[in-house]
Amino acid sequence: MIEMALVLPVYFMLVFGMVQLCFILFGYCNATYASRQAARYAAVHGTGATYTCTSTDIQNVALQYLWGAPKNGVTISTSWPDTTTNNPNNYVTVTISLVYPTGIPFSKISSIVVGTSATVWILQ
């Protein structure tokens, strides 16, 4: 009983930590894919005669690919190098940041932040 009382907390912390790490890695992979797809959308739909891509459009595209992301911990930002925004021969950078609350018992870490970005040249 004493050995179990000493080993069980460490065991639970390791098991729950591994499960939490798997969720975070899954979210990181989704965020990477979402940032690539949103940057690609911005590059393909950069500017045209009838339609100009905006930051809101890019955020909506990125949110479609964030399947396992926490609802309140998602930050999506779009940046262009100058104020002329989405002109041809320019580039766009989409940055996604996710804040995951942790549920690891006996741990002082309350959340983990995961971030990724993608940069693509605007062709049209």
Protein Blocks (a to p, Z undefined) as FASTA:
>chain_A
ZZmmmmmmmmmmmmmmmmmmmmmmmmmmmmmmmmmmmmmmmmmmmpafkbccdfklmmmm
mmmmmmmbcfklcccddddfblnlpaehiacddddddddddfbehiabfbdcdddddddd
dfZZ
